[in-house]
């Protein structure tokens, strides 16, 4: 708009940039992320959102993911980008790495994942399904991650950040022997469940209202 004092054109921030993803009807080649022309993959949605943020016009990006199963991995949120499932429940949007790699890595204070199921990540490293240095994961199911080697958190590895209203189930045998670096993590209203597994590693953690079910070894 026009600044009445200086008489200059002022660009108002449009927040957020919304990008639609639909595995059934979308296309990464011809789609633009609009309601009418959604993208096909979450990765492309993140790329489009990052490009929008780089213009300086938008304060944050929202990748709105329609119901379906997305065979994806190696998704990095290092900017103010939210991944939000548009299904009626978290089970309606499934992000399945098919043991091909880590699903998500979060490294921004405004990064968010919400209302999705994240499953079957595999990594010779920390946090096969989700690794959080900064950011929030809430209202999600995080299932059946697997790590190899001397690593932490088969399903979730947190140094900083927040995990809230999540079910973390079925992490597979994370072996570890080293002391991890310091950090600050918050876990609240979380359900952990699996026998003989290492689901979740939190460093310098504040933990509230966490239920641990059927665990043969320590989850935290």
C-alpha positions as CSV (number, residue, x, y, z in Angstrom):
1,X,0.0,0.0,0.0
2,X,1.0,3.7,-0.1
3,X,2.7,5.1,3.0
4,X,0.8,8.4,3.7
5,X,3.7,10.1,5.4
6,X,6.6,9.3,3.0
7,X,4.5,8.7,-0.1
8,X,6.3,5.5,-0.8
9,X,5.0,2.1,-1.8
10,X,5.1,-0.3,1.1
11,X,5.0,-4.0,0.6
12,X,2.9,-5.6,3.3
13,X,4.0,-9.1,4.5
14,X,1.6,-11.8,3.4
15,X,1.7,-14.6,6.0
16,X,1.7,-17.4,5.5
17,X,2.4,-18.6,2.0
18,X,0.2,-21.7,1.5
19,X,1.3,-24.6,-0.7
20,X,-1.1,-27.5,-1.4
21,X,0.2,-31.0,-1.9
22,X,-1.9,-34.0,-3.2
23,X,-0.3,-37.3,-4.0
24,X,-3.4,-38.4,-6.0
25,X,-4.1,-35.4,-8.2
26,X,-1.0,-33.2,-7.9
27,X,2.0,-32.8,-10.2
28,X,5.5,-31.5,-9.5
29,X,5.9,-30.7,-13.2
30,X,2.7,-28.7,-13.9
31,X,1.4,-27.9,-10.4
32,X,2.0,-24.6,-8.7
33,X,0.8,-25.4,-5.2
34,X,-2.6,-23.8,-5.6
35,X,-5.9,-25.4,-4.7
36,X,-6.6,-26.0,-8.4
37,X,-3.1,-27.2,-9.3
38,X,-1.5,-28.9,-6.3
39,X,2.0,-30.3,-6.2
40,X,2.5,-34.1,-5.8
41,X,5.3,-34.4,-3.2
42,X,6.0,-32.9,0.1
43,X,9.6,-32.3,-0.9
44,X,8.5,-30.1,-3.8
45,X,6.1,-28.3,-1.5
46,X,9.0,-27.5,0.9
47,X,11.1,-26.3,-2.0
48,X,8.3,-24.0,-3.2
49,X,7.7,-22.7,0.3
50,X,11.4,-22.0,0.7
51,X,11.5,-20.1,-2.6
52,X,8.6,-18.0,-1.4
53,X,10.2,-17.1,1.9
54,X,13.4,-16.1,0.1
55,X,11.5,-13.3,-1.6
56,X,11.0,-11.6,1.7
57,X,7.3,-11.1,1.1
58,X,6.2,-14.0,3.3
59,X,6.8,-14.5,7.0
60,X,6.3,-18.2,6.9
61,X,5.3,-21.1,4.6
62,X,2.6,-23.7,5.1
63,X,2.7,-26.9,3.2
64,X,-0.9,-28.3,3.4
65,X,-0.9,-32.0,2.7
66,X,-4.1,-33.7,1.5
67,X,-5.0,-37.2,2.6
68,X,-3.0,-40.0,1.1
69,X,0.3,-42.0,1.5
70,X,3.5,-40.2,0.6
71,X,6.6,-42.4,0.0
72,X,9.2,-39.8,0.9
73,X,12.2,-39.3,3.1
74,X,15.1,-36.8,3.6
75,X,12.7,-33.9,4.2
76,X,14.5,-31.0,5.9
77,X,12.8,-28.0,7.6
78,X,15.5,-25.4,8.2
79,X,13.2,-22.4,7.7
80,X,9.9,-21.1,9.0
81,X,7.9,-23.8,7.3
82,X,4.9,-25.9,8.6
83,X,3.9,-29.3,7.3
84,X,0.2,-29.7,8.2
85,X,-1.9,-32.8,7.3
86,X,-5.3,-31.8,6.0
87,X,-7.0,-35.1,6.9
88,X,-9.7,-35.5,9.5
89,X,-7.2,-37.5,11.6
90,X,-3.4,-38.0,11.7
91,X,-3.9,-41.4,10.1
92,X,-5.2,-39.8,6.9
93,X,-1.8,-38.5,5.9
94,X,1.0,-41.0,6.0
95,X,4.6,-40.2,5.2
96,X,6.3,-43.5,4.7
97,X,10.1,-43.6,4.2
98,X,10.0,-47.3,3.3
99,X,13.3,-47.8,5.1
100,X,15.0,-45.6,2.5
101,X,16.3,-42.9,4.9
102,X,15.4,-40.5,7.6
103,X,12.0,-38.9,7.2
104,X,12.3,-35.4,8.8
105,X,15.0,-33.2,10.1
106,X,13.9,-30.0,11.9
107,X,16.3,-27.1,12.5
108,X,14.3,-23.9,12.8
109,X,12.5,-22.5,15.8
110,X,9.3,-22.0,13.7
111,X,9.4,-25.3,11.9
112,X,6.3,-27.4,12.6
113,X,4.9,-30.8,11.7
114,X,1.3,-31.5,12.6
115,X,-1.5,-34.0,12.1
116,X,0.3,-36.7,10.1
117,X,1.7,-40.2,10.6
118,X,5.5,-40.6,10.1
119,X,6.8,-44.1,9.7
120,X,9.4,-46.6,8.6
121,X,12.4,-44.2,8.7
122,X,15.9,-45.9,8.6
123,X,19.2,-44.2,9.4
124,X,22.7,-45.0,10.5
125,X,22.4,-42.0,12.7
126,X,20.2,-40.2,15.3
127,X,16.4,-40.1,14.8
128,X,15.5,-42.3,12.0
129,X,11.9,-40.9,11.7
130,X,12.4,-37.4,13.2
131,X,15.5,-35.5,14.4
132,X,14.7,-32.2,16.1
133,X,17.4,-29.6,16.8
134,X,14.8,-26.8,16.8
135,X,11.1,-26.8,16.0
136,X,7.9,-28.6,17.0
137,X,6.1,-31.9,16.2
138,X,2.6,-32.2,17.5
139,X,-0.5,-34.3,17.1
140,X,1.4,-37.0,15.1
141,X,2.0,-40.7,15.1
142,X,5.6,-41.6,14.8
143,X,6.0,-45.3,14.1
144,X,8.5,-48.1,13.5
145,X,11.8,-46.1,13.0
146,X,15.0,-48.1,12.9
147,X,18.6,-47.0,13.5
148,X,21.9,-48.8,13.0
149,X,25.3,-48.3,14.6
150,X,26.1,-46.3,17.8
151,X,23.1,-44.0,17.6
152,X,20.2,-42.5,19.5
153,X,16.4,-42.3,19.1
154,X,15.1,-44.9,16.7
155,X,11.9,-42.9,16.3
156,X,12.7,-39.4,17.6
157,X,15.9,-37.6,18.6
158,X,15.6,-34.2,20.2
159,X,18.3,-31.7,21.3
160,X,16.0,-28.7,21.5
161,X,12.4,-28.3,20.4
162,X,9.0,-29.7,21.4
163,X,7.1,-33.0,21.0
164,X,3.5,-32.7,22.0
165,X,0.3,-34.9,21.8
166,X,2.2,-37.6,19.8
167,X,2.2,-41.4,19.9
168,X,5.7,-42.8,19.5
169,X,5.5,-46.5,18.8
170,X,7.7,-49.3,17.6
171,X,11.2,-48.0,17.4
172,X,13.7,-50.8,16.5
173,X,16.9,-51.4,18.5
174,X,18.9,-48.2,18.6
175,X,22.4,-49.1,20.0
176,X,24.5,-46.4,21.6
177,X,27.5,-46.0,23.8
178,X,28.4,-42.3,23.7
179,X,27.1,-39.4,25.8
180,X,25.1,-37.0,23.6
181,X,25.7,-33.2,23.5
182,X,23.7,-30.9,25.8
183,X,20.4,-29.3,24.8
184,X,16.9,-28.4,25.9
185,X,13.9,-30.4,24.9
186,X,10.2,-30.5,26.0
187,X,8.0,-33.5,25.7
188,X,4.4,-33.4,26.9
189,X,1.3,-35.5,26.5
190,X,3.2,-38.2,24.7
191,X,2.5,-42.0,24.5
192,X,5.5,-44.3,24.1
193,X,5.0,-47.9,23.4
194,X,7.1,-50.9,22.3
195,X,9.0,-53.8,23.8
196,X,12.8,-53.8,23.8
197,X,13.3,-50.7,21.8
198,X,14.8,-47.2,22.1
199,X,12.0,-45.0,20.8
200,X,13.0,-41.5,21.9
201,X,16.1,-39.7,23.0
202,X,15.7,-36.3,24.7
203,X,18.6,-34.2,26.1
204,X,18.3,-32.0,29.2
205,X,14.6,-32.7,28.9
206,X,11.4,-31.5,30.6
207,X,8.9,-34.3,30.4
208,X,5.2,-34.0,31.3
209,X,2.3,-36.4,31.1
210,X,4.2,-39.1,29.3
211,X,2.8,-42.7,29.3
212,X,5.3,-45.5,28.7
213,X,3.7,-48.8,27.7
214,X,5.1,-52.3,27.4
215,X,8.7,-51.3,27.3
216,X,11.3,-53.9,27.8
217,X,14.0,-51.3,27.8
218,X,14.0,-47.6,28.6
219,X,12.3,-45.3,26.1
220,X,13.8,-42.1,27.4
